Amino acid sequence: MGQRDDQNANLIRGNTELLVLGVLRDGPAYGYSIAREIERRAQGVISLKQGSIYPLLYALEEDGLVSSEWSTPVRGERPRRMYRITESGLADLERRLDLFIRFSNAVRHVVPPLEEGS
């Protein structure tokens, strides 16, 4: 893993709960589909490994931010554990998003984008 990958992983690690809750705000989903939706929305810049998404979902459920239930299989599909955001999760998402936006804006003030040609 290169330095750029390490830096990207550190940024992602501190914001995975925000990303997962953001996807679940739009409706119930299972772990693998949450990870793929994050990657799709982030246009491939953010990628979560399957090995990290499930422990995170279990922790969010333990904290009462998401709930889960097994889906009923249809036409040969296997059952999947579907996760949905709770009311507490929605409130936590709003708080996390506000903190992230404030932090992101502060970073832009400290380190404004470089002018083209600089």
FISE-754258 format. One record per atom (N, C-alpha, C): residue number from 1; atom name; x, y negated, z; residue in three letters. Coordinates in steps of 0.001 Angstrom, whole numbers, plus 500000, padded with zeros to 6 digits. Example, Ala and Ser with C-alpha at 12.3 -4.5 7.8 and 13.67 -1.06 7.14 Angstrom:
BEGIN
+-----+-------+--------+--------+--------+---------+
| num | atomo |     c1 |     c2 |     c3 | residuo |
+-----+-------+--------+--------+--------+---------+
|   1 |     N | 513190 | 505690 | 507800 |     ala |
|   1 |    CA | 512300 | 504500 | 507800 |     ala |
|   1 |     C | 513200 | 503300 | 507800 |     ala |
|   2 |     N | 512850 | 502250 | 507080 |     ser |
|   2 |    CA | 513670 | 501060 | 507140 |     ser |
|   2 |     C | 512900 | 499970 | 507870 |     ser |
+-----+-------+--------+--------+--------+---------+
***
This chain:
BEGIN
+-----+-------+--------+--------+--------+---------+
| num | atomo |     c1 |     c2 |     c3 | residuo |
+-----+-------+--------+--------+--------+---------+
|   1 |     N | 500846 | 501180 | 500000 |     met |
|   1 |    CA | 500000 | 500000 | 500000 |     met |
|   1 |     C | 500886 | 498765 | 500000 |     met |
|   2 |     N | 500636 | 497838 | 499086 |     gly |
|   2 |    CA | 501435 | 496633 | 498981 |     gly |
|   2 |     C | 501010 | 495568 | 499966 |     gly |
|   3 |     N | 501773 | 494482 | 500016 |     gln |
|   3 |    CA | 501475 | 493390 | 500937 |     gln |
|   3 |     C | 500099 | 492799 | 500652 |     gln |
|   4 |     N | 499767 | 492630 | 499385 |     arg |
|   4 |    CA | 498456 | 492072 | 499037 |     arg |
|   4 |     C | 497318 | 492976 | 499520 |     arg |
|   5 |     N | 497490 | 494300 | 499364 |     asp |
|   5 |    CA | 496483 | 495244 | 499846 |     asp |
|   5 |     C | 496338 | 495152 | 501358 |     asp |
|   6 |     N | 497466 | 495019 | 502080 |     asp |
|   6 |    CA | 497425 | 494887 | 503536 |     asp |
|   6 |     C | 496686 | 493625 | 503946 |     asp |
|   7 |     N | 496942 | 492519 | 503265 |     gln |
|   7 |    CA | 496267 | 491259 | 503589 |     gln |
|   7 |     C | 494771 | 491363 | 503323 |     gln |
|   8 |     N | 494407 | 491962 | 502199 |     asn |
|   8 |    CA | 492998 | 492131 | 501867 |     asn |
|   8 |     C | 492318 | 493027 | 502910 |     asn |
|   9 |     N | 492985 | 494111 | 503313 |     ala |
|   9 |    CA | 492429 | 495027 | 504306 |     ala |
|   9 |     C | 492206 | 494312 | 505637 |     ala |
|  10 |     N | 493120 | 493434 | 506033 |     asn |
|  10 |    CA | 492958 | 492690 | 507286 |     asn |
|  10 |     C | 491761 | 491752 | 507222 |     asn |
|  11 |     N | 491576 | 491091 | 506090 |     leu |
|  11 |    CA | 490415 | 490204 | 505936 |     leu |
|  11 |     C | 489118 | 490995 | 505978 |     leu |
|  12 |     N | 489091 | 492125 | 505320 |     ile |
|  12 |    CA | 487892 | 492966 | 505288 |     ile |
|  12 |     C | 487597 | 493520 | 506672 |     ile |
|  13 |     N | 488626 | 494018 | 507346 |     arg |
|  13 |    CA | 488450 | 494659 | 508655 |     arg |
|  13 |     C | 487706 | 493762 | 509633 |     arg |
|  14 |     N | 487986 | 492484 | 509614 |     gly |
|  14 |    CA | 487336 | 491565 | 510535 |     gly |
|  14 |     C | 485927 | 491172 | 510133 |     gly |
|  15 |     N | 485487 | 491628 | 508972 |     asn |
|  15 |    CA | 484172 | 491192 | 508480 |     asn |
|  15 |     C | 483284 | 492333 | 507999 |     asn |
|  16 |     N | 483651 | 493564 | 508292 |     thr |
|  16 |    CA | 482855 | 494685 | 507786 |     thr |
|  16 |     C | 481439 | 494704 | 508342 |     thr |
|  17 |     N | 481277 | 494364 | 509614 |     glu |
|  17 |    CA | 479930 | 494353 | 510184 |     glu |
|  17 |     C | 479054 | 493342 | 509453 |     glu |
|  18 |     N | 479599 | 492178 | 509190 |     leu |
|  18 |    CA | 478875 | 491136 | 508450 |     leu |
|  18 |     C | 478443 | 491665 | 507084 |     leu |
|  19 |     N | 479350 | 492316 | 506382 |     leu |
|  19 |    CA | 479056 | 492828 | 505046 |     leu |
|  19 |     C | 477969 | 493902 | 505083 |     leu |
|  20 |     N | 478084 | 494838 | 506017 |     val |
|  20 |    CA | 477102 | 495921 | 506123 |     val |
|  20 |     C | 475732 | 495376 | 506495 |     val |
|  21 |     N | 475693 | 494502 | 507480 |     leu |
|  21 |    CA | 474407 | 493922 | 507881 |     leu |
|  21 |     C | 473800 | 493111 | 506738 |     leu |
|  22 |     N | 474649 | 492439 | 505976 |     gly |
|  22 |    CA | 474167 | 491664 | 504836 |     gly |
|  22 |     C | 473492 | 492539 | 503791 |     gly |
|  23 |     N | 474048 | 493699 | 503531 |     val |
|  23 |    CA | 473426 | 494625 | 502580 |     val |
|  23 |     C | 472125 | 495173 | 503153 |     val |
|  24 |     N | 472136 | 495548 | 504422 |     leu |
|  24 |    CA | 470937 | 496126 | 505027 |     leu |
|  24 |     C | 469804 | 495118 | 505191 |     leu |
|  25 |     N | 470136 | 493844 | 505181 |     arg |
|  25 |    CA | 469084 | 492821 | 505240 |     arg |
|  25 |     C | 468121 | 492977 | 504057 |     arg |
|  26 |     N | 468648 | 493479 | 502938 |     asp |
|  26 |    CA | 467832 | 493620 | 501730 |     asp |
|  26 |     C | 467048 | 494923 | 501669 |     asp |
|  27 |     N | 467219 | 495789 | 502663 |     gly |
|  27 |    CA | 466444 | 497026 | 502707 |     gly |
|  27 |     C | 467268 | 498200 | 503185 |     gly |
|  28 |     N | 466587 | 499292 | 503550 |     pro |
|  28 |    CA | 467275 | 500468 | 504063 |     pro |
|  28 |     C | 468205 | 501079 | 503018 |     pro |
|  29 |     N | 469275 | 501698 | 503500 |     ala |
|  29 |    CA | 470233 | 502349 | 502603 |     ala |
|  29 |     C | 471023 | 503375 | 503395 |     ala |
|  30 |     N | 471657 | 504286 | 502690 |     tyr |
|  30 |    CA | 472524 | 505261 | 503339 |     tyr |
|  30 |     C | 473967 | 504811 | 503175 |     tyr |
|  31 |     N | 474859 | 505396 | 503966 |     gly |
|  31 |    CA | 476232 | 504928 | 504070 |     gly |
|  31 |     C | 476962 | 504725 | 502762 |     gly |
|  32 |     N | 476983 | 505763 | 501922 |     tyr |
|  32 |    CA | 477718 | 505659 | 500661 |     tyr |
|  32 |     C | 477148 | 504543 | 499796 |     tyr |
|  33 |     N | 475819 | 504415 | 499760 |     ser |
|  33 |    CA | 475206 | 503375 | 498922 |     ser |
|  33 |     C | 475505 | 501975 | 499465 |     ser |
|  34 |     N | 475657 | 501844 | 500777 |     ile |
|  34 |    CA | 476019 | 500553 | 501370 |     ile |
|  34 |     C | 477417 | 500158 | 500902 |     ile |
|  35 |     N | 478344 | 501097 | 500981 |     ala |
|  35 |    CA | 479726 | 500824 | 500556 |     ala |
|  35 |     C | 479773 | 500447 | 499081 |     ala |
|  36 |     N | 479045 | 501171 | 498240 |     arg |
|  36 |    CA | 479036 | 500870 | 496793 |     arg |
|  36 |     C | 478367 | 499518 | 496513 |     arg |
|  37 |     N | 477338 | 499169 | 497273 |     glu |
|  37 |    CA | 476664 | 497888 | 497065 |     glu |
|  37 |     C | 477575 | 496728 | 497464 |     glu |
|  38 |     N | 478327 | 496886 | 498534 |     ile |
|  38 |    CA | 479292 | 495861 | 498929 |     ile |
|  38 |     C | 480302 | 495662 | 497805 |     ile |
|  39 |     N | 480826 | 496766 | 497278 |     glu |
|  39 |    CA | 481805 | 496686 | 496203 |     glu |
|  39 |     C | 481197 | 496017 | 494959 |     glu |
|  40 |     N | 479956 | 496381 | 494640 |     arg |
|  40 |    CA | 479291 | 495791 | 493464 |     arg |
|  40 |     C | 479101 | 494285 | 493644 |     arg |
|  41 |     N | 478561 | 493896 | 494800 |     arg |
|  41 |    CA | 478312 | 492466 | 495042 |     arg |
|  41 |     C | 479610 | 491668 | 495087 |     arg |
|  42 |     N | 480676 | 492275 | 495589 |     ala |
|  42 |    CA | 481972 | 491599 | 495693 |     ala |
|  42 |     C | 482768 | 491724 | 494396 |     ala |
|  43 |     N | 482163 | 492264 | 493385 |     gln |
|  43 |    CA | 482782 | 492414 | 492063 |     gln |
|  43 |     C | 484121 | 493140 | 492142 |     gln |
|  44 |     N | 484155 | 494175 | 493001 |     gly |
|  44 |    CA | 485331 | 495017 | 493111 |     gly |
|  44 |     C | 486442 | 494483 | 493995 |     gly |
|  45 |     N | 486300 | 493256 | 494505 |     val |
|  45 |    CA | 487341 | 492674 | 495353 |     val |
|  45 |     C | 487359 | 493341 | 496725 |     val |
|  46 |     N | 486189 | 493745 | 497205 |     ile |
|  46 |    CA | 486068 | 494386 | 498517 |     ile |
|  46 |     C | 485633 | 495826 | 498300 |     ile |
|  47 |     N | 486349 | 496741 | 498938 |     ser |
|  47 |    CA | 486024 | 498157 | 498823 |     ser |
|  47 |     C | 486159 | 498802 | 500194 |     ser |
|  48 |     N | 485104 | 499453 | 500657 |     leu |
|  48 |    CA | 485143 | 500158 | 501938 |     leu |
|  48 |     C | 485262 | 501647 | 501671 |     leu |
|  49 |     N | 486100 | 502304 | 502424 |     lys |
|  49 |    CA | 486244 | 503749 | 502296 |     lys |
|  49 |     C | 485115 | 504436 | 503055 |     lys |
|  50 |     N | 484702 | 505589 | 502530 |     gln |
|  50 |    CA | 483641 | 506349 | 503174 |     gln |
|  50 |     C | 484005 | 506693 | 504616 |     gln |
|  51 |     N | 485281 | 506948 | 504862 |     gly |
|  51 |    CA | 485724 | 507292 | 506204 |     gly |
|  51 |     C | 485598 | 506164 | 507209 |     gly |
|  52 |     N | 485448 | 504935 | 506721 |     ser |
|  52 |    CA | 485305 | 503809 | 507644 |     ser |
|  52 |     C | 483862 | 503345 | 507778 |     ser |
|  53 |     N | 483027 | 503626 | 506799 |     ile |
|  53 |    CA | 481656 | 503119 | 506839 |     ile |
|  53 |     C | 480808 | 503836 | 507893 |     ile |
|  54 |     N | 480972 | 505156 | 508014 |     tyr |
|  54 |    CA | 480112 | 505887 | 508952 |     tyr |
|  54 |     C | 480418 | 505582 | 510414 |     tyr |
|  55 |     N | 481681 | 505537 | 510840 |     pro |
|  55 |    CA | 481933 | 505125 | 512230 |     pro |
|  55 |     C | 481383 | 503717 | 512522 |     pro |
|  56 |     N | 481470 | 502830 | 511538 |     leu |
|  56 |    CA | 480937 | 501481 | 511708 |     leu |
|  56 |     C | 479417 | 501523 | 511872 |     leu |
|  57 |     N | 478740 | 502313 | 511041 |     leu |
|  57 |    CA | 477280 | 502432 | 511148 |     leu |
|  57 |     C | 476873 | 503024 | 512496 |     leu |
|  58 |     N | 477619 | 504021 | 512979 |     tyr |
|  58 |    CA | 477313 | 504607 | 514289 |     tyr |
|  58 |     C | 477463 | 503560 | 515389 |     tyr |
|  59 |     N | 478514 | 502747 | 515301 |     ala |
|  59 |    CA | 478734 | 501703 | 516313 |     ala |
|  59 |     C | 477634 | 500642 | 516243 |     ala |
|  60 |     N | 477236 | 500245 | 515037 |     leu |
|  60 |    CA | 476156 | 499262 | 514894 |     leu |
|  60 |     C | 474848 | 499817 | 515456 |     leu |
|  61 |     N | 474630 | 501107 | 515260 |     glu |
|  61 |    CA | 473412 | 501723 | 515801 |     glu |
|  61 |     C | 473471 | 501777 | 517327 |     glu |
|  62 |     N | 474634 | 502115 | 517848 |     glu |
|  62 |    CA | 474796 | 502162 | 519306 |     glu |
|  62 |     C | 474559 | 500784 | 519925 |     glu |
|  63 |     N | 474944 | 499726 | 519200 |     asp |
|  63 |    CA | 474745 | 498354 | 519672 |     asp |
|  63 |     C | 473323 | 497844 | 519427 |     asp |
|  64 |     N | 472488 | 498655 | 518784 |     gly |
|  64 |    CA | 471098 | 498263 | 518542 |     gly |
|  64 |     C | 470921 | 497322 | 517359 |     gly |
|  65 |     N | 471944 | 497200 | 516513 |     leu |
|  65 |    CA | 471866 | 496283 | 515373 |     leu |
|  65 |     C | 471290 | 496948 | 514132 |     leu |
|  66 |     N | 471376 | 498269 | 514079 |     val |
|  66 |    CA | 470737 | 499049 | 513022 |     val |
|  66 |     C | 470059 | 500247 | 513656 |     val |
|  67 |     N | 469095 | 500801 | 512945 |     ser |
|  67 |    CA | 468474 | 502061 | 513352 |     ser |
|  67 |     C | 468595 | 503008 | 512167 |     ser |
|  68 |     N | 468400 | 504291 | 512427 |     ser |
|  68 |    CA | 468511 | 505242 | 511338 |     ser |
|  68 |     C | 467493 | 506355 | 511502 |     ser |
|  69 |     N | 467205 | 507004 | 510371 |     glu |
|  69 |    CA | 466357 | 508188 | 510369 |     glu |
|  69 |     C | 466694 | 508992 | 509124 |     glu |
|  70 |     N | 466427 | 510278 | 509188 |     trp |
|  70 |    CA | 466704 | 511141 | 508047 |     trp |
|  70 |     C | 465618 | 510945 | 507002 |     trp |
|  71 |     N | 466033 | 510856 | 505741 |     ser |
|  71 |    CA | 465082 | 510733 | 504638 |     ser |
|  71 |     C | 464462 | 512095 | 504351 |     ser |
|  72 |     N | 463316 | 512071 | 503718 |     thr |
|  72 |    CA | 462658 | 513288 | 503275 |     thr |
|  72 |     C | 463136 | 513585 | 501860 |     thr |
|  73 |     N | 463771 | 514727 | 501648 |     pro |
|  73 |    CA | 464298 | 515023 | 500319 |     pro |
|  73 |     C | 463185 | 515165 | 499274 |     pro |
|  74 |     N | 463491 | 514722 | 498063 |     val |
|  74 |    CA | 462558 | 514819 | 496953 |     val |
|  74 |     C | 463247 | 515563 | 495820 |     val |
|  75 |     N | 462572 | 516516 | 495220 |     arg |
|  75 |    CA | 463062 | 517251 | 494041 |     arg |
|  75 |     C | 464528 | 517678 | 494141 |     arg |
|  76 |     N | 464851 | 518435 | 495139 |     gly |
|  76 |    CA | 466188 | 518992 | 495231 |     gly |
|  76 |     C | 467246 | 518073 | 495811 |     gly |
|  77 |     N | 466878 | 516837 | 496101 |     glu |
|  77 |    CA | 467856 | 515941 | 496744 |     glu |
|  77 |     C | 468109 | 516439 | 498151 |     glu |
|  78 |     N | 469261 | 516117 | 498667 |     arg |
|  78 |    CA | 469546 | 516485 | 500048 |     arg |
|  78 |     C | 469096 | 515344 | 500961 |     arg |
|  79 |     N | 468762 | 515656 | 502204 |     pro |
|  79 |    CA | 468384 | 514585 | 503129 |     pro |
|  79 |     C | 469561 | 513652 | 503378 |     pro |
|  80 |     N | 469252 | 512393 | 503554 |     arg |
|  80 |    CA | 470285 | 511394 | 503844 |     arg |
|  80 |     C | 469861 | 510597 | 505062 |     arg |
|  81 |     N | 470843 | 510170 | 505819 |     arg |
|  81 |    CA | 470567 | 509322 | 506973 |     arg |
|  81 |     C | 470441 | 507898 | 506456 |     arg |
|  82 |     N | 469243 | 507350 | 506562 |     met |
|  82 |    CA | 468962 | 506009 | 506072 |     met |
|  82 |     C | 469081 | 505021 | 507233 |     met |
|  83 |     N | 469772 | 503928 | 506972 |     tyr |
|  83 |    CA | 469987 | 502895 | 507985 |     tyr |
|  83 |     C | 469184 | 501663 | 507614 |     tyr |
|  84 |     N | 468660 | 501002 | 508641 |     arg |
|  84 |    CA | 467951 | 499742 | 508427 |     arg |
|  84 |     C | 468336 | 498766 | 509526 |     arg |
|  85 |     N | 468320 | 497504 | 509185 |     ile |
|  85 |    CA | 468691 | 496472 | 510152 |     ile |
|  85 |     C | 467531 | 496252 | 511126 |     ile |
|  86 |     N | 467848 | 496015 | 512382 |     thr |
|  86 |    CA | 466832 | 495734 | 513405 |     thr |
|  86 |     C | 466679 | 494221 | 513568 |     thr |
|  87 |     N | 465721 | 493808 | 514362 |     glu |
|  87 |    CA | 465563 | 492376 | 514659 |     glu |
|  87 |     C | 466830 | 491827 | 515315 |     glu |
|  88 |     N | 467400 | 492594 | 516233 |     ser |
|  88 |    CA | 468662 | 492173 | 516864 |     ser |
|  88 |     C | 469769 | 492077 | 515823 |     ser |
|  89 |     N | 469759 | 492991 | 514869 |     gly |
|  89 |    CA | 470748 | 492970 | 513797 |     gly |
|  89 |     C | 470609 | 491736 | 512922 |     gly |
|  90 |     N | 469361 | 491337 | 512647 |     leu |
|  90 |    CA | 469139 | 490122 | 511854 |     leu |
|  90 |     C | 469678 | 488893 | 512576 |     leu |
|  91 |     N | 469423 | 488819 | 513881 |     ala |
|  91 |    CA | 469931 | 487694 | 514671 |     ala |
|  91 |     C | 471459 | 487711 | 514695 |     ala |
|  92 |     N | 472040 | 488902 | 514843 |     asp |
|  92 |    CA | 473493 | 489022 | 514864 |     asp |
|  92 |     C | 474083 | 488660 | 513503 |     asp |
|  93 |     N | 473425 | 489063 | 512438 |     leu |
|  93 |    CA | 473878 | 488715 | 511089 |     leu |
|  93 |     C | 473901 | 487201 | 510917 |     leu |
|  94 |     N | 472864 | 486534 | 511350 |     glu |
|  94 |    CA | 472799 | 485074 | 511241 |     glu |
|  94 |     C | 473946 | 484420 | 512014 |     glu |
|  95 |     N | 474208 | 484918 | 513214 |     arg |
|  95 |    CA | 475304 | 484386 | 514037 |     arg |
|  95 |     C | 476655 | 484625 | 513362 |     arg |
|  96 |     N | 476890 | 485838 | 512886 |     arg |
|  96 |    CA | 478161 | 486172 | 512237 |     arg |
|  96 |     C | 478363 | 485355 | 510962 |     arg |
|  97 |     N | 477292 | 485182 | 510194 |     leu |
|  97 |    CA | 477392 | 484430 | 508951 |     leu |
|  97 |     C | 477710 | 482967 | 509237 |     leu |
|  98 |     N | 477080 | 482401 | 510250 |     asp |
|  98 |    CA | 477360 | 481015 | 510628 |     asp |
|  98 |     C | 478823 | 480857 | 511032 |     asp |
|  99 |     N | 479323 | 481781 | 511862 |     leu |
|  99 |    CA | 480734 | 481729 | 512277 |     leu |
|  99 |     C | 481672 | 481860 | 511078 |     leu |
| 100 |     N | 481347 | 482778 | 510162 |     phe |
| 100 |    CA | 482191 | 482986 | 508996 |     phe |
| 100 |     C | 482223 | 481736 | 508114 |     phe |
| 101 |     N | 481071 | 481130 | 507894 |     ile |
| 101 |    CA | 481006 | 479920 | 507059 |     ile |
| 101 |     C | 481785 | 478786 | 507705 |     ile |
| 102 |     N | 481622 | 478612 | 509019 |     arg |
| 102 |    CA | 482370 | 477560 | 509708 |     arg |
| 102 |     C | 483869 | 477810 | 509620 |     arg |
| 103 |     N | 484291 | 479051 | 509804 |     phe |
| 103 |    CA | 485709 | 479400 | 509708 |     phe |
| 103 |     C | 486226 | 479163 | 508292 |     phe |
| 104 |     N | 485486 | 479622 | 507307 |     ser |
| 104 |    CA | 485884 | 479464 | 505909 |     ser |
| 104 |     C | 486024 | 477988 | 505539 |     ser |
| 105 |     N | 485079 | 477171 | 505981 |     asn |
| 105 |    CA | 485157 | 475727 | 505720 |     asn |
| 105 |     C | 486368 | 475111 | 506408 |     asn |
| 106 |     N | 486654 | 475549 | 507627 |     ala |
| 106 |    CA | 487814 | 475020 | 508351 |     ala |
| 106 |     C | 489105 | 475372 | 507620 |     ala |
| 107 |     N | 489195 | 476596 | 507114 |     val |
| 107 |    CA | 490386 | 477006 | 506366 |     val |
| 107 |     C | 490547 | 476120 | 505137 |     val |
| 108 |     N | 489456 | 475834 | 504434 |     arg |
| 108 |    CA | 489532 | 474973 | 503249 |     arg |
| 108 |     C | 490002 | 473566 | 503589 |     arg |
| 109 |     N | 489668 | 473091 | 504782 |     his |
| 109 |    CA | 490141 | 471759 | 505201 |     his |
| 109 |     C | 491621 | 471794 | 505572 |     his |
| 110 |     N | 492047 | 472877 | 506157 |     val |
| 110 |    CA | 493460 | 472996 | 506538 |     val |
| 110 |     C | 494315 | 473239 | 505311 |     val |
| 111 |     N | 493842 | 474081 | 504414 |     val |
| 111 |    CA | 494589 | 474444 | 503220 |     val |
| 111 |     C | 493677 | 474248 | 502002 |     val |
| 112 |     N | 493580 | 473000 | 501526 |     pro |
| 112 |    CA | 492731 | 472754 | 500362 |     pro |
| 112 |     C | 493275 | 473462 | 499122 |     pro |
| 113 |     N | 492399 | 473762 | 498163 |     pro |
| 113 |    CA | 492874 | 474428 | 496943 |     pro |
| 113 |     C | 493946 | 473570 | 496249 |     pro |
| 114 |     N | 494896 | 474243 | 495629 |     leu |
| 114 |    CA | 495942 | 473557 | 494886 |     leu |
| 114 |     C | 495352 | 472956 | 493605 |     leu |
| 115 |     N | 495857 | 471807 | 493247 |     glu |
| 115 |    CA | 495427 | 471181 | 491994 |     glu |
| 115 |     C | 496003 | 472001 | 490844 |     glu |
| 116 |     N | 495281 | 472052 | 489739 |     glu |
| 116 |    CA | 495804 | 472745 | 488548 |     glu |
| 116 |     C | 497111 | 472095 | 488117 |     glu |
| 117 |     N | 498075 | 472912 | 487781 |     gly |
| 117 |    CA | 499361 | 472398 | 487328 |     gly |
| 117 |     C | 500324 | 472090 | 488448 |     gly |
| 118 |     N | 499913 | 472321 | 489701 |     ser |
| 118 |    CA | 500820 | 472026 | 490834 |     ser |
| 118 |     C | 501816 | 473127 | 491017 |     ser |
+-----+-------+--------+--------+--------+---------+
***
